[in-house]
């Protein structure tokens, strides 16, 4: 049947996915807020760097 070890691995993977997604959403929102505050919309480099870091 289903092994207890398999369930633990599954929970760990799901947990990590949720945590990383949450961190990604929070960091993206925070960066967007900072970008709006500073109003540096002409800068293309910063959003690119943010996108690379956020995508990890």
C-alpha positions in Angstrom: 0.0 0.0 0.0 1.1 3.6 0.5 4.3 3.9 2.5 4.4 6.4 5.4 7.8 7.6 4.1 6.2 8.5 0.7 3.5 10.6 2.4 6.2 12.4 4.4 8.2 13.2 1.2 4.9 14.3 -0.5 4.1 16.6 2.4 7.6 18.0 2.3 7.4 18.8 -1.4 4.0 20.4 -1.1 5.1 22.4 1.9 8.2 23.7 0.2 6.2 24.6 -2.9 3.7 26.6 -0.8 6.4 28.3 1.2 8.4 29.3 -2.0 5.2 30.5 -3.7 4.3 32.6 -0.6 7.8 34.1 -0.5 7.6 34.8 -4.2 4.2 36.6 -3.9 5.3 38.6 -0.9 8.7 39.6 -2.5 7.0 40.5 -5.8 4.4 42.6 -4.0 7.1 44.3 -1.9 9.2 45.1 -4.9 6.2 46.4 -6.8 5.3 48.7 -3.9 8.9 50.0 -3.7 8.9 50.6 -7.5 5.6 52.5 -7.3 7.0 54.5 -4.3 10.2 55.5 -6.1 8.4 55.9 -9.5 11.4 54.8 -11.5 9.4 53.4 -14.4 12.0 54.3 -16.9 14.5 51.8 -15.4 14.4 48.5 -17.2 17.4 46.9 -15.5 15.9 46.8 -12.0 12.7 44.9 -13.0 14.8 42.4 -15.0 17.0 41.7 -12.0 13.9 41.4 -9.8 12.3 39.0 -12.2 15.4 36.8 -12.2 15.6 36.8 -8.4 11.9 36.3 -8.0 11.8 33.5 -10.5 14.3 31.4 -8.5 
